[in-house]
Structure formats: structure tokens, C-alpha cells
Amino acid sequence: MPGEQHCGACGGSGVTEHTEHTVETDAHGNQTPVVRSWTGPCSTCHGSGSS
């Protein structure tokens, strides 16, 4: 559409790298920090690539 601009958060690609930080308890009862990363739809433009 005319006048639409690329999303600044994903640069117009529609996808971004997401990171989640949690603390989980292992089998021995010790708390361990866990970091998970994945690529998914941009949370700002919901995957459309434009704002």
C-alpha cells in the first residue's frame, strides 16, 4: 500500500529473534538459569513487515 513504512523493529522482514530468560529447577533440586532463543514473527508488526 502507498504510504506504508517498513517496520523499524524487524527492518521490514516480518521476523525477529526472540529471547526468553527463565529459571528452572533441575532433577537435583538446583535452580538453573535457562536462555531460549528462536526466530519468529515480529511482535511489533505481527509479521507484516510494515508499520
mmJSON file of the N, C-alpha and C atoms, coordinates in Angstrom:
{"data_MODEL":{"atom_site":{
"group_PDB":["ATOM","ATOM","ATOM","ATOM","ATOM","ATOM","ATOM","ATOM","ATOM","ATOM","ATOM","ATOM","ATOM","ATOM","ATOM","ATOM","ATOM","ATOM","ATOM","ATOM","ATOM","ATOM","ATOM","ATOM","ATOM","ATOM","ATOM","ATOM","ATOM","ATOM","ATOM","ATOM","ATOM","ATOM","ATOM","ATOM","ATOM","ATOM","ATOM","ATOM","ATOM","ATOM","ATOM","ATOM","ATOM","ATOM","ATOM","ATOM","ATOM","ATOM","ATOM","ATOM","ATOM","ATOM","ATOM","ATOM","ATOM","ATOM","ATOM","ATOM","ATOM","ATOM","ATOM","ATOM","ATOM","ATOM","ATOM","ATOM","ATOM","ATOM","ATOM","ATOM","ATOM","ATOM","ATOM","ATOM","ATOM","ATOM","ATOM","ATOM","ATOM","ATOM","ATOM","ATOM","ATOM","ATOM","ATOM","ATOM","ATOM","ATOM","ATOM","ATOM","ATOM","ATOM","ATOM","ATOM","ATOM","ATOM","ATOM","ATOM","ATOM","ATOM","ATOM","ATOM","ATOM","ATOM","ATOM","ATOM","ATOM","ATOM","ATOM","ATOM","ATOM","ATOM","ATOM","ATOM","ATOM","ATOM","ATOM","ATOM","ATOM","ATOM","ATOM","ATOM","ATOM","ATOM","ATOM","ATOM","ATOM","ATOM","ATOM","ATOM","ATOM","ATOM","ATOM","ATOM","ATOM","ATOM","ATOM","ATOM","ATOM","ATOM","ATOM","ATOM","ATOM","ATOM","ATOM","ATOM","ATOM","ATOM","ATOM","ATOM","ATOM"],
"id":[1,2,3,4,5,6,7,8,9,10,11,12,13,14,15,16,17,18,19,20,21,22,23,24,25,26,27,28,29,30,31,32,33,34,35,36,37,38,39,40,41,42,43,44,45,46,47,48,49,50,51,52,53,54,55,56,57,58,59,60,61,62,63,64,65,66,67,68,69,70,71,72,73,74,75,76,77,78,79,80,81,82,83,84,85,86,87,88,89,90,91,92,93,94,95,96,97,98,99,100,101,102,103,104,105,106,107,108,109,110,111,112,113,114,115,116,117,118,119,120,121,122,123,124,125,126,127,128,129,130,131,132,133,134,135,136,137,138,139,140,141,142,143,144,145,146,147,148,149,150,151,152,153],
"type_symbol":["N","C","C","N","C","C","N","C","C","N","C","C","N","C","C","N","C","C","N","C","C","N","C","C","N","C","C","N","C","C","N","C","C","N","C","C","N","C","C","N","C","C","N","C","C","N","C","C","N","C","C","N","C","C","N","C","C","N","C","C","N","C","C","N","C","C","N","C","C","N","C","C","N","C","C","N","C","C","N","C","C","N","C","C","N","C","C","N","C","C","N","C","C","N","C","C","N","C","C","N","C","C","N","C","C","N","C","C","N","C","C","N","C","C","N","C","C","N","C","C","N","C","C","N","C","C","N","C","C","N","C","C","N","C","C","N","C","C","N","C","C","N","C","C","N","C","C","N","C","C","N","C","C"],
"label_atom_id":["N","CA","C","N","CA","C","N","CA","C","N","CA","C","N","CA","C","N","CA","C","N","CA","C","N","CA","C","N","CA","C","N","CA","C","N","CA","C","N","CA","C","N","CA","C","N","CA","C","N","CA","C","N","CA","C","N","CA","C","N","CA","C","N","CA","C","N","CA","C","N","CA","C","N","CA","C","N","CA","C","N","CA","C","N","CA","C","N","CA","C","N","CA","C","N","CA","C","N","CA","C","N","CA","C","N","CA","C","N","CA","C","N","CA","C","N","CA","C","N","CA","C","N","CA","C","N","CA","C","N","CA","C","N","CA","C","N","CA","C","N","CA","C","N","CA","C","N","CA","C","N","CA","C","N","CA","C","N","CA","C","N","CA","C","N","CA","C","N","CA","C","N","CA","C","N","CA","C"],
"label_alt_id":[null,null,null,null,null,null,null,null,null,null,null,null,null,null,null,null,null,null,null,null,null,null,null,null,null,null,null,null,null,null,null,null,null,null,null,null,null,null,null,null,null,null,null,null,null,null,null,null,null,null,null,null,null,null,null,null,null,null,null,null,null,null,null,null,null,null,null,null,null,null,null,null,null,null,null,null,null,null,null,null,null,null,null,null,null,null,null,null,null,null,null,null,null,null,null,null,null,null,null,null,null,null,null,null,null,null,null,null,null,null,null,null,null,null,null,null,null,null,null,null,null,null,null,null,null,null,null,null,null,null,null,null,null,null,null,null,null,null,null,null,null,null,null,null,null,null,null,null,null,null,null,null,null],
"label_comp_id":["MET","MET","MET","PRO","PRO","PRO","GLY","GLY","GLY","GLU","GLU","GLU","GLN","GLN","GLN","HIS","HIS","HIS","CYS","CYS","CYS","GLY","GLY","GLY","ALA","ALA","ALA","CYS","CYS","CYS","GLY","GLY","GLY","GLY","GLY","GLY","SER","SER","SER","GLY","GLY","GLY","VAL","VAL","VAL","THR","THR","THR","GLU","GLU","GLU","HIS","HIS","HIS","THR","THR","THR","GLU","GLU","GLU","HIS","HIS","HIS","THR","THR","THR","VAL","VAL","VAL","GLU","GLU","GLU","THR","THR","THR","ASP","ASP","ASP","ALA","ALA","ALA","HIS","HIS","HIS","GLY","GLY","GLY","ASN","ASN","ASN","GLN","GLN","GLN","THR","THR","THR","PRO","PRO","PRO","VAL","VAL","VAL","VAL","VAL","VAL","ARG","ARG","ARG","SER","SER","SER","TRP","TRP","TRP","THR","THR","THR","GLY","GLY","GLY","PRO","PRO","PRO","CYS","CYS","CYS","SER","SER","SER","THR","THR","THR","CYS","CYS","CYS","HIS","HIS","HIS","GLY","GLY","GLY","SER","SER","SER","GLY","GLY","GLY","SER","SER","SER","SER","SER","SER"],
"label_asym_id":["A","A","A","A","A","A","A","A","A","A","A","A","A","A","A","A","A","A","A","A","A","A","A","A","A","A","A","A","A","A","A","A","A","A","A","A","A","A","A","A","A","A","A","A","A","A","A","A","A","A","A","A","A","A","A","A","A","A","A","A","A","A","A","A","A","A","A","A","A","A","A","A","A","A","A","A","A","A","A","A","A","A","A","A","A","A","A","A","A","A","A","A","A","A","A","A","A","A","A","A","A","A","A","A","A","A","A","A","A","A","A","A","A","A","A","A","A","A","A","A","A","A","A","A","A","A","A","A","A","A","A","A","A","A","A","A","A","A","A","A","A","A","A","A","A","A","A","A","A","A","A","A","A"],
"label_entity_id":["1","1","1","1","1","1","1","1","1","1","1","1","1","1","1","1","1","1","1","1","1","1","1","1","1","1","1","1","1","1","1","1","1","1","1","1","1","1","1","1","1","1","1","1","1","1","1","1","1","1","1","1","1","1","1","1","1","1","1","1","1","1","1","1","1","1","1","1","1","1","1","1","1","1","1","1","1","1","1","1","1","1","1","1","1","1","1","1","1","1","1","1","1","1","1","1","1","1","1","1","1","1","1","1","1","1","1","1","1","1","1","1","1","1","1","1","1","1","1","1","1","1","1","1","1","1","1","1","1","1","1","1","1","1","1","1","1","1","1","1","1","1","1","1","1","1","1","1","1","1","1","1","1"],
"label_seq_id":[1,1,1,2,2,2,3,3,3,4,4,4,5,5,5,6,6,6,7,7,7,8,8,8,9,9,9,10,10,10,11,11,11,12,12,12,13,13,13,14,14,14,15,15,15,16,16,16,17,17,17,18,18,18,19,19,19,20,20,20,21,21,21,22,22,22,23,23,23,24,24,24,25,25,25,26,26,26,27,27,27,28,28,28,29,29,29,30,30,30,31,31,31,32,32,32,33,33,33,34,34,34,35,35,35,36,36,36,37,37,37,38,38,38,39,39,39,40,40,40,41,41,41,42,42,42,43,43,43,44,44,44,45,45,45,46,46,46,47,47,47,48,48,48,49,49,49,50,50,50,51,51,51],
"pdbx_PDB_ins_code":[null,null,null,null,null,null,null,null,null,null,null,null,null,null,null,null,null,null,null,null,null,null,null,null,null,null,null,null,null,null,null,null,null,null,null,null,null,null,null,null,null,null,null,null,null,null,null,null,null,null,null,null,null,null,null,null,null,null,null,null,null,null,null,null,null,null,null,null,null,null,null,null,null,null,null,null,null,null,null,null,null,null,null,null,null,null,null,null,null,null,null,null,null,null,null,null,null,null,null,null,null,null,null,null,null,null,null,null,null,null,null,null,null,null,null,null,null,null,null,null,null,null,null,null,null,null,null,null,null,null,null,null,null,null,null,null,null,null,null,null,null,null,null,null,null,null,null,null,null,null,null,null,null],
"Cartn_x":[0.834,0.0,0.874,0.483,1.234,1.201,2.315,2.372,2.774,2.756,3.186,4.694,5.172,6.606,7.05,8.311,8.863,8.878,8.595,8.64,10.075,10.257,11.589,12.168,11.319,11.797,12.412,11.866,12.366,12.984,12.997,13.571,12.766,11.486,10.616,10.604,11.384,11.449,10.254,9.614,8.471,8.848,10.153,10.601,11.694,11.759,12.805,13.277,14.415,14.959,14.34,13.78,13.165,14.046,14.127,14.915,14.082,14.106,13.363,14.351,14.323,15.172,14.285,14.589,13.822,14.78,14.243,14.977,14.194,14.869,14.212,14.913,14.191,14.745,15.116,16.372,16.808,16.41,16.797,16.422,16.963,17.998,18.609,18.064,17.099,16.501,17.245,18.237,19.01,18.364,18.347,17.806,18.896,18.523,19.468,18.879,19.651,19.154,19.143,18.069,17.921,17.595,18.279,18.024,17.618,16.459,15.997,15.866,16.318,16.209,15.563,14.744,14.114,13.767,13.6,13.188,11.698,10.963,9.527,8.966,7.652,7.028,7.367,7.599,7.907,6.74,7.045,5.981,5.471,6.198,5.75,4.748,5.073,4.191,3.413,3.592,2.904,3.194,4.416,4.841,4.526,3.897,3.523,4.705,5.703,6.861,6.66,5.464,5.213,4.522,4.705,4.1,2.889],
"Cartn_y":[-1.196,0.0,1.253,2.257,3.501,4.116,4.671,5.337,4.433,3.107,2.209,2.271,2.155,2.18,0.848,0.518,-0.706,-0.619,-1.741,-1.816,-1.578,-0.685,-0.386,-1.503,-2.3,-3.361,-4.521,-4.856,-6.005,-5.592,-4.307,-3.837,-4.228,-4.565,-4.922,-6.407,-7.206,-8.642,-9.419,-8.895,-9.575,-10.589,-10.854,-11.795,-11.163,-11.571,-11.105,-12.261,-12.076,-13.041,-12.753,-13.768,-13.638,-14.36,-13.834,-14.447,-14.498,-15.637,-15.828,-16.258,-15.573,-15.905,-16.453,-17.664,-18.258,-18.915,-19.273,-20.063,-21.342,-22.481,-23.773,-24.605,-25.546,-26.444,-27.766,-28.2,-29.447,-30.656,-31.843,-33.089,-33.183,-32.402,-32.434,-31.337,-30.571,-29.502,-28.182,-28.082,-26.846,-25.94,-24.642,-23.691,-23.339,-23.356,-23.103,-22.067,-21.013,-20.063,-20.703,-20.464,-21.029,-19.891,-19.884,-18.89,-19.644,-19.276,-19.885,-18.771,-19.058,-18.097,-18.776,-18.022,-18.537,-17.379,-17.692,-16.701,-16.882,-15.777,-15.855,-14.544,-14.476,-13.244,-12.051,-10.933,-9.707,-9.363,-9.093,-8.778,-7.347,-6.513,-5.142,-5.055,-5.703,-5.61,-6.901,-7.878,-9.172,-9.91,-9.732,-10.455,-9.788,-8.619,-7.974,-7.259,-6.847,-6.143,-4.663,-4.162,-2.729,-2.185,-0.886,-0.249,0.561],
"Cartn_z":[0.0,0.0,0.0,-0.723,-0.692,0.704,1.103,2.394,3.548,3.338,4.42,4.547,5.77,6.008,6.59,6.317,6.882,8.402,9.042,10.498,10.969,11.911,12.429,13.276,13.899,14.786,14.011,12.838,12.076,10.747,10.438,9.185,7.962,8.167,7.056,6.734,7.457,7.15,7.707,8.756,9.362,10.426,10.581,11.616,12.467,13.728,14.628,15.498,16.108,17.05,18.418,19.027,20.348,21.364,22.579,23.645,24.908,25.586,26.827,27.91,29.044,30.182,31.293,31.78,32.869,33.859,35.007,35.99,36.191,36.002,36.138,37.205,37.769,38.773,38.102,38.297,37.676,38.528,38.098,38.769,40.198,40.509,41.84,42.753,42.269,43.063,43.005,42.113,41.968,40.93,41.23,40.252,39.248,37.983,36.896,35.946,35.615,34.617,33.235,32.484,31.139,30.176,29.033,27.988,26.733,26.179,24.92,23.886,22.672,21.571,20.373,19.655,18.45,17.531,16.267,15.282,15.033,15.065,14.863,14.35,14.184,13.689,14.588,13.984,14.719,15.649,16.905,17.866,17.697,16.958,16.742,15.592,14.457,13.275,13.031,13.907,13.82,12.513,12.009,10.817,9.495,9.518,8.255,7.588,8.378,7.825,7.623,7.912,7.755,8.996,9.193,10.36,9.988],
"occupancy":[1.0,1.0,1.0,1.0,1.0,1.0,1.0,1.0,1.0,1.0,1.0,1.0,1.0,1.0,1.0,1.0,1.0,1.0,1.0,1.0,1.0,1.0,1.0,1.0,1.0,1.0,1.0,1.0,1.0,1.0,1.0,1.0,1.0,1.0,1.0,1.0,1.0,1.0,1.0,1.0,1.0,1.0,1.0,1.0,1.0,1.0,1.0,1.0,1.0,1.0,1.0,1.0,1.0,1.0,1.0,1.0,1.0,1.0,1.0,1.0,1.0,1.0,1.0,1.0,1.0,1.0,1.0,1.0,1.0,1.0,1.0,1.0,1.0,1.0,1.0,1.0,1.0,1.0,1.0,1.0,1.0,1.0,1.0,1.0,1.0,1.0,1.0,1.0,1.0,1.0,1.0,1.0,1.0,1.0,1.0,1.0,1.0,1.0,1.0,1.0,1.0,1.0,1.0,1.0,1.0,1.0,1.0,1.0,1.0,1.0,1.0,1.0,1.0,1.0,1.0,1.0,1.0,1.0,1.0,1.0,1.0,1.0,1.0,1.0,1.0,1.0,1.0,1.0,1.0,1.0,1.0,1.0,1.0,1.0,1.0,1.0,1.0,1.0,1.0,1.0,1.0,1.0,1.0,1.0,1.0,1.0,1.0,1.0,1.0,1.0,1.0,1.0,1.0],
"B_iso_or_equiv":[0.0,0.0,0.0,0.0,0.0,0.0,0.0,0.0,0.0,0.0,0.0,0.0,0.0,0.0,0.0,0.0,0.0,0.0,0.0,0.0,0.0,0.0,0.0,0.0,0.0,0.0,0.0,0.0,0.0,0.0,0.0,0.0,0.0,0.0,0.0,0.0,0.0,0.0,0.0,0.0,0.0,0.0,0.0,0.0,0.0,0.0,0.0,0.0,0.0,0.0,0.0,0.0,0.0,0.0,0.0,0.0,0.0,0.0,0.0,0.0,0.0,0.0,0.0,0.0,0.0,0.0,0.0,0.0,0.0,0.0,0.0,0.0,0.0,0.0,0.0,0.0,0.0,0.0,0.0,0.0,0.0,0.0,0.0,0.0,0.0,0.0,0.0,0.0,0.0,0.0,0.0,0.0,0.0,0.0,0.0,0.0,0.0,0.0,0.0,0.0,0.0,0.0,0.0,0.0,0.0,0.0,0.0,0.0,0.0,0.0,0.0,0.0,0.0,0.0,0.0,0.0,0.0,0.0,0.0,0.0,0.0,0.0,0.0,0.0,0.0,0.0,0.0,0.0,0.0,0.0,0.0,0.0,0.0,0.0,0.0,0.0,0.0,0.0,0.0,0.0,0.0,0.0,0.0,0.0,0.0,0.0,0.0,0.0,0.0,0.0,0.0,0.0,0.0],
"pdbx_formal_charge":[null,null,null,null,null,null,null,null,null,null,null,null,null,null,null,null,null,null,null,null,null,null,null,null,null,null,null,null,null,null,null,null,null,null,null,null,null,null,null,null,null,null,null,null,null,null,null,null,null,null,null,null,null,null,null,null,null,null,null,null,null,null,null,null,null,null,null,null,null,null,null,null,null,null,null,null,null,null,null,null,null,null,null,null,null,null,null,null,null,null,null,null,null,null,null,null,null,null,null,null,null,null,null,null,null,null,null,null,null,null,null,null,null,null,null,null,null,null,null,null,null,null,null,null,null,null,null,null,null,null,null,null,null,null,null,null,null,null,null,null,null,null,null,null,null,null,null,null,null,null,null,null,null],
"auth_seq_id":[1,1,1,2,2,2,3,3,3,4,4,4,5,5,5,6,6,6,7,7,7,8,8,8,9,9,9,10,10,10,11,11,11,12,12,12,13,13,13,14,14,14,15,15,15,16,16,16,17,17,17,18,18,18,19,19,19,20,20,20,21,21,21,22,22,22,23,23,23,24,24,24,25,25,25,26,26,26,27,27,27,28,28,28,29,29,29,30,30,30,31,31,31,32,32,32,33,33,33,34,34,34,35,35,35,36,36,36,37,37,37,38,38,38,39,39,39,40,40,40,41,41,41,42,42,42,43,43,43,44,44,44,45,45,45,46,46,46,47,47,47,48,48,48,49,49,49,50,50,50,51,51,51],
"auth_comp_id":["MET","MET","MET","PRO","PRO","PRO","GLY","GLY","GLY","GLU","GLU","GLU","GLN","GLN","GLN","HIS","HIS","HIS","CYS","CYS","CYS","GLY","GLY","GLY","ALA","ALA","ALA","CYS","CYS","CYS","GLY","GLY","GLY","GLY","GLY","GLY","SER","SER","SER","GLY","GLY","GLY","VAL","VAL","VAL","THR","THR","THR","GLU","GLU","GLU","HIS","HIS","HIS","THR","THR","THR","GLU","GLU","GLU","HIS","HIS","HIS","THR","THR","THR","VAL","VAL","VAL","GLU","GLU","GLU","THR","THR","THR","ASP","ASP","ASP","ALA","ALA","ALA","HIS","HIS","HIS","GLY","GLY","GLY","ASN","ASN","ASN","GLN","GLN","GLN","THR","THR","THR","PRO","PRO","PRO","VAL","VAL","VAL","VAL","VAL","VAL","ARG","ARG","ARG","SER","SER","SER","TRP","TRP","TRP","THR","THR","THR","GLY","GLY","GLY","PRO","PRO","PRO","CYS","CYS","CYS","SER","SER","SER","THR","THR","THR","CYS","CYS","CYS","HIS","HIS","HIS","GLY","GLY","GLY","SER","SER","SER","GLY","GLY","GLY","SER","SER","SER","SER","SER","SER"],
"auth_asym_id":["A","A","A","A","A","A","A","A","A","A","A","A","A","A","A","A","A","A","A","A","A","A","A","A","A","A","A","A","A","A","A","A","A","A","A","A","A","A","A","A","A","A","A","A","A","A","A","A","A","A","A","A","A","A","A","A","A","A","A","A","A","A","A","A","A","A","A","A","A","A","A","A","A","A","A","A","A","A","A","A","A","A","A","A","A","A","A","A","A","A","A","A","A","A","A","A","A","A","A","A","A","A","A","A","A","A","A","A","A","A","A","A","A","A","A","A","A","A","A","A","A","A","A","A","A","A","A","A","A","A","A","A","A","A","A","A","A","A","A","A","A","A","A","A","A","A","A","A","A","A","A","A","A"],
"auth_atom_id":["N","CA","C","N","CA","C","N","CA","C","N","CA","C","N","CA","C","N","CA","C","N","CA","C","N","CA","C","N","CA","C","N","CA","C","N","CA","C","N","CA","C","N","CA","C","N","CA","C","N","CA","C","N","CA","C","N","CA","C","N","CA","C","N","CA","C","N","CA","C","N","CA","C","N","CA","C","N","CA","C","N","CA","C","N","CA","C","N","CA","C","N","CA","C","N","CA","C","N","CA","C","N","CA","C","N","CA","C","N","CA","C","N","CA","C","N","CA","C","N","CA","C","N","CA","C","N","CA","C","N","CA","C","N","CA","C","N","CA","C","N","CA","C","N","CA","C","N","CA","C","N","CA","C","N","CA","C","N","CA","C","N","CA","C","N","CA","C","N","CA","C","N","CA","C","N","CA","C"],
"pdbx_PDB_model_num":[1,1,1,1,1,1,1,1,1,1,1,1,1,1,1,1,1,1,1,1,1,1,1,1,1,1,1,1,1,1,1,1,1,1,1,1,1,1,1,1,1,1,1,1,1,1,1,1,1,1,1,1,1,1,1,1,1,1,1,1,1,1,1,1,1,1,1,1,1,1,1,1,1,1,1,1,1,1,1,1,1,1,1,1,1,1,1,1,1,1,1,1,1,1,1,1,1,1,1,1,1,1,1,1,1,1,1,1,1,1,1,1,1,1,1,1,1,1,1,1,1,1,1,1,1,1,1,1,1,1,1,1,1,1,1,1,1,1,1,1,1,1,1,1,1,1,1,1,1,1,1,1,1]
}}}
